[in-house]
């Protein structure tokens, strides 16, 4: 810290040349090496904008622009770096009202005239140490925020883009839409779609916890999902292989729920496997809920030798699948109540039966309902997906 203090830049603003030189000599004698001066507030403000000093020591009574006006100009500056510079005011004013006015103008502290050498050095050190520490903290927070923003943008790219959903849906005969909202800067949810031998494969993953650790697990899982070869219709085997590779990579205590669905539009059926994931809702072409694709397996990462089953069920033209992470049903709404499954089924069914219904309109209608009562209380990452097989 001593070396940093010696390199700190101090600007002395005083129209009395003798006083200004005296302050410079006193501070230089105490080891401060970078000292600049200005003859009044107007010149001092120009120096502040050019040099961006670490501390300003100013007199009050000066021509053209006095110390109070200088304080106000610095505090009102558009550059946050300048507006936050500590200002040590040297003054003969000892009236509480006068000092209160200077504090209101933006003064950080006072040193009385005639200047006491020890007091001047002590107050200079205190305010420089605080300013340099606060600046280091601000720079650290800014750097972390920038890195988190980059990580968030990268994580966002892992989920299907609107273009991907549109193109793949058009190719395979589906309408697809999705929504992802992390509860903090980074999330632990992941969902995706891909073509698999003319079929639509959909996965939704939710890691325990959220934040940076969960996001790292998401990146691990994304790599594995695209690394493991997917058997054509054996979803259970696919989850079994994923779990075997994922488990040794996860920190102790971390795990993930996952559902994996493969829809065959030609045979009008689907295969699915689940690792303790929330049930996927299935609706027929009339918008009637046909049931839930229930979970039948352990979470991924719990047991390396876990085996997952494949379930095959009908899925005709015009049918719809609705995927959701557990945050949908575990977020408080009005009266601290959760969204009932029956109410969710009703909302989705009404949207599907509406004229001109589509995957986008169904998801949009649900989000409109959630925004009012549930999303403000979100404490976990929320991911939603709608896949509708177009009517023939």
C-alpha positions as CSV (number, residue, x, y, z in Angstrom):
1,X,0.0,0.0,0.0
2,X,2.9,2.4,0.8
3,X,4.2,2.2,-2.8
4,X,0.7,2.7,-4.2
5,X,0.2,5.8,-2.0
6,X,3.5,7.3,-3.1
7,X,2.3,7.0,-6.7
8,X,-1.1,8.5,-6.0
9,X,-1.7,11.8,-7.8
10,X,-2.8,14.7,-5.6
11,X,-4.1,18.0,-7.0
12,X,-3.7,21.1,-4.8
13,X,-6.1,24.0,-5.8
14,X,-5.2,27.3,-4.1
15,X,-4.9,30.9,-5.4
16,X,-2.2,31.7,-2.7
17,X,1.1,30.6,-4.4
18,X,2.9,30.5,-1.1
19,X,0.3,28.3,0.5
20,X,0.2,26.0,-2.5
21,X,4.0,25.6,-2.5
22,X,4.0,25.0,1.2
23,X,1.4,22.2,0.9
24,X,3.4,20.6,-1.9
25,X,6.6,20.6,0.2
26,X,4.8,19.2,3.2
27,X,3.3,16.4,1.3
28,X,6.5,15.7,-0.7
29,X,8.3,15.4,2.7
30,X,5.9,12.7,3.7
31,X,6.7,10.6,0.6
32,X,4.0,11.7,-1.8
33,X,5.7,11.9,-5.2
34,X,3.0,13.0,-7.7
35,X,1.8,16.5,-6.8
36,X,0.1,19.0,-9.2
37,X,-1.4,22.5,-8.5
38,X,-3.9,24.9,-9.9
39,X,-4.4,28.6,-9.1
40,X,-8.2,28.6,-8.8
41,X,-11.3,26.4,-9.2
42,X,-11.7,27.0,-12.9
43,X,-8.1,25.9,-13.7
44,X,-8.4,23.2,-11.1
45,X,-11.5,21.7,-12.8
46,X,-9.7,21.6,-16.1
47,X,-6.8,19.9,-14.4
48,X,-9.2,17.4,-12.8
49,X,-10.7,16.5,-16.2
50,X,-7.2,16.1,-17.8
51,X,-5.3,14.4,-15.0
52,X,-8.1,12.5,-13.0
53,X,-6.2,12.8,-9.7
54,X,-6.7,10.4,-6.8
55,X,-7.3,13.3,-4.3
56,X,-8.1,17.0,-4.5
57,X,-7.0,19.4,-1.8
58,X,-8.7,22.7,-2.3
59,X,-9.0,26.1,-0.6
60,X,-12.5,27.6,-0.3
61,X,-12.1,31.3,-1.0
62,X,-10.7,31.8,-4.6
63,X,-11.4,34.0,-7.6
64,X,-13.3,32.8,-10.7
65,X,-14.5,29.6,-9.1
66,X,-14.3,29.0,-5.4
67,X,-13.9,25.7,-3.5
68,X,-17.6,25.2,-3.0
69,X,-18.3,25.6,-6.7
70,X,-15.4,23.3,-7.6
71,X,-16.9,20.6,-5.3
72,X,-20.3,20.9,-7.0
73,X,-18.7,20.7,-10.5
74,X,-16.7,17.6,-9.6
75,X,-19.7,15.8,-8.0
76,X,-21.9,16.7,-11.0
77,X,-19.4,15.5,-13.6
78,X,-20.6,13.0,-16.2
79,X,-17.5,10.8,-15.8
80,X,-18.1,8.6,-12.7
81,X,-14.4,8.3,-12.2
82,X,-14.1,12.1,-11.7
83,X,-17.4,12.5,-9.7
84,X,-16.1,10.0,-7.1
85,X,-12.7,11.7,-6.4
86,X,-12.4,12.6,-2.7
87,X,-12.1,16.3,-2.0
88,X,-10.2,17.6,1.1
89,X,-11.1,21.2,1.8
90,X,-8.7,23.5,3.7
91,X,-10.6,26.3,5.3
92,X,-10.7,28.9,8.1
93,X,-14.5,28.4,8.2
94,X,-15.4,26.8,11.5
95,X,-19.1,27.6,11.6
96,X,-21.3,24.4,11.5
97,X,-23.6,26.0,8.9
98,X,-20.7,26.8,6.6
99,X,-19.3,23.3,6.9
100,X,-22.7,21.8,6.4
101,X,-23.0,23.8,3.1
102,X,-19.6,22.5,1.9
103,X,-20.5,18.9,2.8
104,X,-23.7,19.4,0.8
105,X,-21.6,20.7,-2.1
106,X,-19.6,17.4,-2.1
107,X,-16.6,18.0,0.2
108,X,-15.3,14.7,1.7
109,X,-13.5,16.2,4.7
110,X,-11.9,19.3,6.1
111,X,-8.5,20.4,7.3
112,X,-8.4,23.7,9.3
113,X,-6.2,26.7,8.5
114,X,-3.5,27.3,9.5
115,X,-2.7,23.9,8.4
116,X,-1.3,21.4,10.9
117,X,1.3,19.3,9.1
118,X,0.4,16.0,10.9
119,X,-3.3,16.5,10.4
120,X,-2.9,17.2,6.7
121,X,-0.8,14.1,6.2
122,X,-3.1,11.9,8.2
123,X,-6.2,13.0,6.5
124,X,-4.5,12.7,3.1
125,X,-3.5,9.1,3.8
126,X,-6.9,8.1,5.1
127,X,-8.8,9.4,2.1
128,X,-6.3,8.1,-0.4
129,X,-6.3,4.7,1.2
130,X,-10.1,4.6,1.1
131,X,-10.3,5.9,-2.4
132,X,-7.8,3.4,-3.8
133,X,-9.4,0.5,-2.0
134,X,-12.9,1.5,-3.2
135,X,-11.5,1.9,-6.7
136,X,-10.0,-1.5,-6.7
137,X,-13.3,-2.9,-5.5
138,X,-15.2,-1.0,-8.2
139,X,-12.8,-2.3,-10.9
140,X,-13.1,-5.8,-9.5
141,X,-16.9,-5.7,-9.6
142,X,-16.8,-4.3,-13.1
143,X,-14.5,-7.0,-14.3
144,X,-16.7,-9.7,-12.7
145,X,-19.8,-8.2,-14.2
146,X,-18.2,-8.2,-17.7
147,X,-17.0,-11.8,-17.3
148,X,-20.5,-12.8,-16.1
149,X,-22.1,-11.1,-19.0
150,X,-19.8,-12.9,-21.4
151,X,-20.6,-16.2,-19.7
152,X,-24.3,-15.5,-19.8
153,X,-24.1,-14.7,-23.5
154,X,-22.2,-17.9,-24.1
155,X,-24.7,-19.9,-22.1
156,X,-27.6,-18.4,-23.9
157,X,-26.1,-19.7,-27.2
158,X,-26.4,-23.3,-25.8
159,X,-30.2,-23.1,-26.0
160,X,-32.0,-23.2,-29.3
161,X,-32.1,-19.9,-31.2
162,X,-35.4,-18.8,-32.8
163,X,-33.9,-19.5,-36.2
164,X,-33.0,-23.1,-35.2
165,X,-36.4,-23.8,-33.8
166,X,-38.0,-22.4,-37.0
167,X,-35.8,-24.2,-39.4
168,X,-35.8,-27.6,-37.7
169,X,-39.5,-27.3,-37.0
170,X,-40.2,-26.6,-40.7
171,X,-38.0,-29.5,-41.8
172,X,-39.6,-32.1,-39.5
173,X,-43.2,-30.8,-39.4
174,X,-43.2,-29.2,-36.0
175,X,-43.9,-25.8,-34.4
176,X,-41.3,-25.2,-31.6
177,X,-40.9,-22.4,-29.2
178,X,-38.9,-22.0,-25.9
179,X,-38.2,-19.7,-23.1
180,X,-35.3,-19.4,-20.6
181,X,-35.0,-17.1,-17.6
182,X,-32.1,-17.6,-15.2
183,X,-32.8,-16.6,-11.6
184,X,-29.3,-15.1,-11.3
185,X,-26.5,-14.1,-13.7
186,X,-26.0,-17.7,-14.7
187,X,-28.3,-20.6,-14.5
188,X,-28.3,-24.4,-14.3
189,X,-31.0,-25.2,-16.9
190,X,-30.3,-26.4,-20.4
191,X,-32.7,-27.5,-23.1
192,X,-32.2,-28.3,-26.8
193,X,-33.5,-29.9,-29.9
194,X,-32.0,-31.7,-32.8
195,X,-32.8,-34.0,-35.7
196,X,-32.3,-37.7,-35.3
197,X,-32.9,-39.8,-38.4
198,X,-36.0,-37.8,-39.4
199,X,-37.2,-37.6,-35.8
200,X,-37.2,-34.7,-33.4
201,X,-35.1,-35.2,-30.3
202,X,-35.7,-32.9,-27.3
203,X,-33.8,-32.7,-24.0
204,X,-34.4,-30.6,-20.9
205,X,-31.8,-30.6,-18.0
206,X,-31.9,-28.9,-14.6
207,X,-28.8,-29.0,-12.4
208,X,-29.0,-28.7,-8.7
209,X,-28.4,-25.1,-7.5
210,X,-27.8,-22.2,-9.7
211,X,-25.1,-19.6,-10.4
212,X,-21.6,-20.2,-11.5
213,X,-21.2,-23.8,-10.3
214,X,-24.5,-24.9,-12.0
215,X,-23.5,-23.1,-15.2
216,X,-20.2,-25.0,-15.3
217,X,-22.1,-28.2,-15.0
218,X,-24.4,-27.0,-17.9
219,X,-21.3,-26.6,-20.1
220,X,-20.1,-30.1,-19.2
221,X,-23.5,-31.5,-20.0
222,X,-23.8,-29.7,-23.3
223,X,-20.5,-31.2,-24.4
224,X,-21.5,-34.7,-23.4
225,X,-25.0,-34.5,-25.1
226,X,-23.3,-33.8,-28.4
227,X,-20.6,-36.3,-27.8
228,X,-22.7,-39.4,-26.9
229,X,-24.1,-41.2,-29.9
230,X,-27.9,-41.4,-29.7
231,X,-29.5,-44.8,-30.4
232,X,-32.4,-44.2,-32.9
233,X,-35.3,-44.8,-30.5
234,X,-33.7,-46.1,-27.3
235,X,-33.9,-43.1,-25.1
236,X,-33.1,-45.1,-22.0
237,X,-29.8,-46.3,-23.3
238,X,-28.9,-42.7,-24.2
239,X,-29.6,-41.5,-20.6
240,X,-27.7,-44.5,-19.2
241,X,-24.6,-43.6,-21.3
242,X,-24.8,-39.9,-20.4
243,X,-25.1,-40.7,-16.7
244,X,-22.0,-43.0,-16.8
245,X,-19.9,-40.2,-18.3
246,X,-21.3,-37.3,-16.3
247,X,-21.2,-38.8,-12.8
248,X,-17.4,-38.8,-12.4
249,X,-17.2,-35.2,-13.7
250,X,-19.7,-33.6,-11.2
251,X,-18.5,-32.3,-7.8
252,X,-19.7,-34.3,-4.8
253,X,-23.4,-33.5,-4.1
254,X,-24.2,-32.1,-7.5
255,X,-26.8,-33.8,-9.7
256,X,-29.2,-33.1,-12.6
257,X,-32.7,-34.0,-13.6
258,X,-33.3,-34.7,-17.3
259,X,-36.0,-35.7,-19.7
260,X,-35.2,-36.9,-23.1
261,X,-37.9,-37.4,-25.8
262,X,-37.7,-38.5,-29.4
263,X,-40.8,-38.0,-31.5
264,X,-41.4,-40.0,-34.7
265,X,-43.9,-38.0,-36.8
266,X,-44.3,-40.7,-39.4
267,X,-45.2,-43.5,-36.9
268,X,-47.1,-41.0,-34.7
269,X,-45.4,-42.0,-31.5
270,X,-42.7,-40.9,-29.2
271,X,-40.1,-42.6,-26.9
272,X,-38.9,-40.9,-23.7
273,X,-36.8,-41.5,-20.6
274,X,-36.6,-39.4,-17.5
275,X,-34.1,-38.9,-14.7
276,X,-36.3,-37.5,-11.9
277,X,-37.4,-34.6,-14.2
278,X,-40.7,-32.8,-13.9
279,X,-43.4,-34.6,-15.9
280,X,-43.9,-33.5,-19.6
281,X,-47.5,-32.7,-20.4
282,X,-48.9,-34.2,-23.6
283,X,-52.0,-32.8,-25.4
284,X,-53.9,-34.2,-28.3
285,X,-55.0,-32.3,-31.4
286,X,-58.2,-31.1,-29.6
287,X,-56.2,-29.5,-26.8
288,X,-57.1,-32.2,-24.3
289,X,-54.4,-33.3,-21.9
290,X,-53.6,-37.0,-22.6
291,X,-51.5,-37.4,-19.5
292,X,-48.0,-36.8,-18.2
293,X,-44.7,-38.4,-19.2
294,X,-43.7,-39.4,-15.7
295,X,-40.2,-39.8,-14.4
296,X,-39.0,-43.4,-13.8
297,X,-35.3,-42.9,-13.0
298,X,-32.7,-41.5,-10.5
299,X,-31.2,-38.0,-11.1
300,X,-28.1,-38.1,-13.2
301,X,-24.9,-38.0,-11.2
302,X,-26.2,-40.0,-8.2
303,X,-25.1,-43.5,-9.2
304,X,-22.7,-44.2,-12.0
305,X,-24.3,-47.6,-12.7
306,X,-27.9,-46.3,-12.9
307,X,-30.0,-47.7,-15.7
308,X,-32.9,-45.9,-17.4
309,X,-35.9,-47.4,-19.2
310,X,-37.4,-46.4,-22.5
311,X,-41.2,-45.7,-22.7
312,X,-43.1,-45.5,-26.0
313,X,-46.5,-43.8,-26.2
314,X,-48.7,-42.6,-29.1
315,X,-48.3,-39.0,-30.3
316,X,-50.5,-38.1,-33.3
317,X,-50.6,-35.2,-35.7
318,X,-51.7,-32.0,-34.0
319,X,-50.5,-33.2,-30.6
320,X,-48.4,-31.0,-28.3
321,X,-45.7,-31.5,-25.7
322,X,-45.0,-29.0,-22.9
323,X,-41.7,-29.1,-21.1
324,X,-40.9,-27.1,-17.9
325,X,-38.2,-27.0,-15.3
326,X,-39.4,-27.4,-11.7
327,X,-39.3,-23.7,-11.1
328,X,-42.7,-23.4,-12.9
329,X,-44.5,-25.3,-10.1
330,X,-42.2,-24.3,-7.2
331,X,-42.5,-20.5,-7.4
332,X,-44.8,-18.7,-5.1
333,X,-47.7,-16.9,-6.6
334,X,-50.6,-15.0,-5.0
335,X,-51.1,-15.8,-1.3
336,X,-47.7,-17.6,-1.4
337,X,-49.4,-20.5,-3.3
338,X,-47.9,-22.6,-6.1
339,X,-49.4,-22.9,-9.6
340,X,-51.5,-26.1,-9.5
341,X,-50.9,-28.7,-12.2
342,X,-54.6,-28.7,-13.0
343,X,-54.5,-24.9,-13.5
344,X,-51.5,-25.3,-15.8
345,X,-53.3,-28.0,-17.8
346,X,-56.3,-25.7,-18.2
347,X,-54.3,-22.7,-19.3
348,X,-52.4,-24.7,-21.9
349,X,-55.5,-26.5,-23.1
350,X,-57.4,-23.2,-23.5
351,X,-54.5,-21.8,-25.5
352,X,-54.3,-24.9,-27.8
353,X,-58.1,-24.7,-28.5
354,X,-58.0,-21.0,-29.4
355,X,-58.3,-20.1,-33.0
356,X,-55.0,-19.9,-34.8
357,X,-53.2,-21.6,-31.9
358,X,-49.5,-22.2,-32.3
359,X,-46.5,-23.2,-30.2
360,X,-45.6,-19.5,-29.9
361,X,-49.1,-18.4,-28.9
362,X,-49.4,-21.1,-26.3
363,X,-46.1,-20.1,-24.7
364,X,-46.9,-16.4,-25.0
365,X,-50.3,-16.9,-23.3
366,X,-48.7,-18.8,-20.4
367,X,-46.0,-16.2,-19.9
368,X,-48.6,-13.4,-19.8
369,X,-50.2,-15.2,-16.9
370,X,-46.9,-15.9,-15.1
371,X,-45.5,-12.4,-15.4
372,X,-48.2,-10.9,-13.3
373,X,-48.1,-13.3,-10.3
374,X,-45.2,-15.7,-10.5
375,X,-42.1,-14.5,-12.4
376,X,-41.4,-11.6,-9.9
377,X,-41.0,-14.3,-7.2
378,X,-38.7,-16.6,-9.2
379,X,-36.0,-18.2,-7.0
380,X,-34.8,-20.8,-9.5
381,X,-34.0,-20.9,-13.2
382,X,-37.1,-21.3,-15.4
383,X,-37.1,-23.0,-18.7
384,X,-40.1,-23.8,-20.9
385,X,-40.5,-25.6,-24.2
386,X,-43.5,-26.3,-26.5
387,X,-43.3,-28.8,-29.4
388,X,-46.4,-29.2,-31.5
389,X,-46.7,-31.7,-34.4
390,X,-48.5,-29.9,-37.2
391,X,-51.9,-31.4,-38.2
392,X,-51.8,-33.3,-41.5
